[in-house]
């Protein structure tokens, strides 16, 4: 049986302090669709937050973007590294990406961010 593909409140970054802590860590990775800021956490799961600026468009466009990113996270959450807080920031692209494209981008970038944050043996 596969693990549940849910998006409960416990895996979301909600407060401004949580977002600020991730931004203050200053570790980011990006590609053509997405920028991810990452920080280690002491939990047994990763948490995610979304930051969608007005550059993306009006409220309807921003909310659609957030729905697509939440769905991409929900479907790919079990492929992501565990123990990190992630902030996803969409890039303003000419066409709307598919959920599959966003999921691939998210998994690749989250792994890159985890690699950046993991200490290397001396």
C-alpha positions as CSV (number, residue, x, y, z in Angstrom):
1,X,0.0,0.0,0.0
2,X,1.4,3.4,-0.9
3,X,1.7,6.2,1.6
4,X,-1.1,8.8,1.7
5,X,-0.8,11.8,-0.6
6,X,-2.3,14.4,1.7
7,X,-1.3,18.0,2.5
8,X,-2.1,18.5,6.2
9,X,-1.6,21.7,8.2
10,X,1.4,20.1,9.9
11,X,3.6,20.2,6.7
12,X,3.0,23.8,5.9
13,X,5.0,26.9,6.9
14,X,2.5,29.4,8.2
15,X,4.0,32.1,10.4
16,X,6.1,35.0,9.3
17,X,8.8,33.8,11.7
18,X,9.0,30.4,10.0
19,X,9.4,32.1,6.6
20,X,12.0,34.5,8.0
21,X,14.0,31.7,9.5
22,X,14.2,30.0,6.1
23,X,15.1,33.2,4.2
24,X,17.7,34.0,6.8
25,X,19.5,30.7,6.2
26,X,20.3,32.0,2.7
27,X,20.4,28.7,0.8
28,X,18.6,28.7,-2.5
29,X,18.4,26.8,-5.7
30,X,16.5,27.6,-8.9
31,X,15.6,26.6,-12.4
32,X,13.4,28.1,-15.1
33,X,10.2,27.4,-13.2
34,X,10.9,27.7,-9.6
35,X,13.2,29.2,-6.9
36,X,13.5,27.2,-3.6
37,X,14.9,28.5,-0.3
38,X,15.7,25.7,2.2
39,X,16.6,25.3,5.8
40,X,17.1,22.2,8.0
41,X,14.5,21.4,10.5
42,X,14.5,18.9,13.4
43,X,11.2,17.2,12.4
44,X,10.7,13.8,10.8
45,X,9.1,15.4,7.8
46,X,9.6,18.3,5.5
47,X,7.5,21.4,5.5
48,X,6.6,23.7,2.6
49,X,5.6,27.3,2.2
50,X,4.6,29.3,-0.9
51,X,5.4,32.9,-1.8
52,X,3.8,34.2,-5.0
53,X,4.4,37.8,-5.9
54,X,2.3,40.2,-7.9
55,X,4.7,39.8,-10.8
56,X,2.8,36.5,-11.5
57,X,-0.5,38.4,-12.2
58,X,-3.7,39.3,-10.6
59,X,-5.3,37.4,-7.6
60,X,-6.9,34.8,-9.9
61,X,-3.5,34.0,-11.5
62,X,-1.7,33.9,-8.2
63,X,-4.2,31.6,-6.6
64,X,-4.1,29.3,-9.6
65,X,-0.4,29.2,-9.4
66,X,-0.5,28.3,-5.7
67,X,-3.0,25.5,-6.3
68,X,-0.7,24.0,-9.0
69,X,2.3,24.2,-6.7
70,X,0.5,22.7,-3.8
71,X,-0.7,19.8,-6.0
72,X,2.8,19.3,-7.4
73,X,4.1,19.1,-3.8
74,X,1.3,16.8,-2.7
75,X,2.0,14.3,-5.5
76,X,5.8,14.3,-5.1
77,X,6.2,14.7,-1.3
78,X,7.4,11.2,-0.8
79,X,10.3,11.7,-3.3
80,X,11.5,14.8,-1.4
81,X,14.3,14.7,1.2
82,X,13.1,14.6,4.8
83,X,13.9,17.2,7.5
84,X,13.8,20.4,5.6
85,X,11.7,23.6,5.4
86,X,11.2,24.7,1.8
87,X,9.8,27.9,0.4
88,X,8.7,27.7,-3.2
89,X,8.7,30.8,-5.3
90,X,7.3,30.5,-8.8
91,X,9.1,32.3,-11.7
92,X,7.1,34.4,-14.1
93,X,7.0,32.2,-17.3
94,X,5.1,32.9,-20.5
95,X,3.0,29.8,-20.3
96,X,1.5,27.9,-17.3
97,X,3.6,24.8,-16.4
98,X,1.9,21.5,-15.9
99,X,1.8,19.8,-12.5
100,X,4.1,17.1,-13.8
101,X,6.7,19.7,-14.8
102,X,6.4,21.4,-11.5
103,X,6.8,18.1,-9.6
104,X,10.0,17.2,-11.5
105,X,11.4,20.6,-10.9
106,X,10.5,20.5,-7.2
107,X,12.1,17.1,-6.6
108,X,15.3,18.0,-8.4
109,X,15.7,21.4,-6.7
110,X,14.8,20.0,-3.2
111,X,17.5,17.3,-3.6
112,X,20.0,20.0,-4.7
113,X,19.1,22.2,-1.7
114,X,19.4,19.2,0.6
115,X,22.8,18.5,-0.8
116,X,23.9,22.1,-0.3
117,X,22.7,22.0,3.4
118,X,24.2,18.6,4.3
119,X,27.7,19.0,5.8
120,X,30.4,17.3,3.9
121,X,32.9,15.0,5.7
122,X,36.3,16.5,6.1
